[in-house]
């Protein structure tokens, strides 16, 4: 696909876009170009409808009976099955539960119990992944190793048992070569936990084919499941029953309603459940996932890449330097541009209705969700960025006020 | 207060009930007497309003900006402050996060790291409390001890470091003497984690005064926060900074948005946060808690006791045997009646719009939330129970079909 060189060419691409109808599935505020779906996706209409139903009808009218009658009790698994389709897993291999952080802990602890060794994370991994590996390492008096994330041979030595790595890097959006890492992992008897947070829902994944056995991921980014939506966890069905995770709550019990004094893990992926799931948040995610049910993920990835290519070509012309791979096939659905006054530029863009985010120390991050963004939107956003840089509008002191944005 | 001996006397009590106006704060389906608020509270209108606002306005319009603009980032603490009032804690001593199960793990792990010893739970504790203590004990190769829950002297010996105990027992509703246990705990250098799941919102608690330093509790029972609502965690502010919990996610970091490679726990209760909170579910809970803001918990406890006394006096007249303390001051807001055909009786009651629940092997459980129940409701429920027993209506085979109810 040729990167458009004008607004007209962008509009032409939009007119031919096979995914153009998906924008209508979303509630989007007027006057906004939202380039932050990599941080928090906007609400699909079906997520809001499903949430209202869960609250009013299921909770309000069905009350306690909704655990059975509305299928709440099966929601972690049925919602997991919807995600399984997007990542190349079987329906019974994914469960929705807790947060990415908690799921990483469960999986890393279970794997390291089975085969004791060092726990490793990528040096520049999303910090929470490193923090939780550190927490587990301290609790179990296990070594923690930080390794370079660009070369699978780093898995050799150090007696690594478990390695945590993102498929799409949270800053650069570089896509990892899963098969190459798994190949090296097999040689060294390492279990890799793939963090799909910035990958699920936006690049084509075939975990099984790539040899990936373990993964976690986020519900609130490109899956559009709502703020802090519950996370998911994948384990290959051939090995799941060998794993015993330590957060043994009643929902992971084989027979939770027997109220037995002894813990017997459920067979299959449900053993990675823990406490009672937060049904309202889970219902919104479940609704959001409807969008994906009849979608060609190849087309999704292709459009995300096209939008990113367009933005990067404009940014390059502005003299901005990118930390993201230039080659679209090696890049997820966001791009990172480093710039000394990045924080202020992002604030100036927000003031103009172009919403991206910022990651310390100097990274402007822009996400290109192919579900609701048009090439013309990306063109217009780039126009505004260009204007802000040219006019130095970002030097307005109002844009220097620091806020927390997740 | 005299227990009413007729429907008329029940109605008279209702007319004089200082809490009678609170029923209007709830969405309750018609034709239902809901005796299961101990398992899942019904929706307060404010919970539904708050949830709709969080979804439509905050997520839909505010998008990522709502982490600051709508106060999402502070919600775990601001919501915790509302709960603090109900349990006799300071505003900055409670945080809302994760599930009871996960919170128990965090707290028990942190305490046992500080002072190594055996982890103990009450023998007949709610199973998930025992499961999670078992999970931690296996992971950290620490002894697990199950002790009798009726005598604080059981804390002596066994080198117990941490003991988990409910304030109100999930089956019997027996109220623990917190001060007596804490007194014994101090002698033996034991940290008690109080599980407030069946106590918070319905009995008057003064944790600080009773000497309790650590607690967890549930958001979806008498706090009416919605199905699977997030849980809470309390730590005395004088000791919180001595504790390091192992689920070190970015939300517990002192400066999460610095994206530092090293974990530094936040000062205060926020160090017990972990991953990104599920904002939709959290918002519903936050709305539900509004109900409690100007309430006299003494009056709440008194009415819960009165409703329970009425039901128990009727049950006694039917020849049913109670596992709950007869003395109201030693009993929480639910009662347990054991009966061979308990499961079928509960199903027969549900078919008549009287909703209680059942706990294996033979326990019928009925909860008496003083917020929306009237004495006349309890009288009518008892009438139906009496009729079902007399006519043996529970023998209808339709009532023997087993379902899961949480």
Interface residues (C-beta under 8 A of the other chain):
Chain A: X27 X29 X32 X34 X36 X39 X40 X42 X43 X48 X51 X52 X54 X55 X56 X58 X59 X60 X61 X63 X64 X65 X66 X67 X68 X72 X73 X98 X99 X100 X101 X102 X105 X109 X113 X123 X127 X128 X130 X131 X132 X134 X135 X136 X138 X139 X140 X146 X220 X226 X227 X228 X229 X230 X231 X244 X245 X246 X247 X248 X249 X250 X253 X256 X257 X258 X259 X260 X261 X263 X274 X275 X276 X277 X278 X279 X280 X281 X282 X284 X350 X355 X357 X359 X360 X403 X404 X405 X406
Chain B: X27 X29 X32 X34 X36 X39 X40 X42 X43 X48 X51 X52 X54 X55 X56 X58 X59 X60 X61 X63 X64 X65 X66 X67 X68 X72 X73 X98 X99 X100 X101 X102 X105 X109 X113 X123 X127 X128 X130 X131 X132 X134 X135 X136 X138 X139 X140 X146 X220 X226 X227 X228 X229 X230 X231 X244 X245 X246 X247 X248 X249 X250 X253 X256 X257 X258 X259 X260 X261 X263 X274 X275 X276 X277 X278 X279 X280 X281 X282 X284 X350 X355 X357 X359 X360 X403 X404 X405 X406
